[in-house]
Amino acid sequence: MNKQDVKIEYTKGKGPGGQHKNKVQTMVRATHIPTGITVTQDGRHRHRNEKKALAELERRVVSAAEAVKAKKKKARRDEKIHEHNVVRTYNFAKDTVKDHRSGKTASIKQVVEKGRLDLL
């Protein structure tokens, strides 16, 4: 994450703290400009708040980028699956065979051992 992509603003904090909160700009709002992700950190110390806000912002930006990458990977995988002409799927964990042409499902034991392809 580049420093040029981050906009940092300082404002007065909210909540308890009395005079110090009311007159010192310690609240930090960090915005990642390309993604629009915003993080706000409010505490007593400005430099600590900035450090925490930037760390949280980086974590959220990385997480968002990974989510986009995973979504693209899933789309490519789904596209490849739909390109394939799959006739049957054998699911050994559930002990089932599914024929994709007819949409029927049967037990693997019945189909393989007894030769009952008529079930599909």
Summary of the structure (lengths in Angstrom):
residues: 120
radius of gyration: 28.0
end to end distance: 54.3
largest distance: 84.3
contacts: 289
relative contact order: 0.10
helix: 47%
strand: 23%
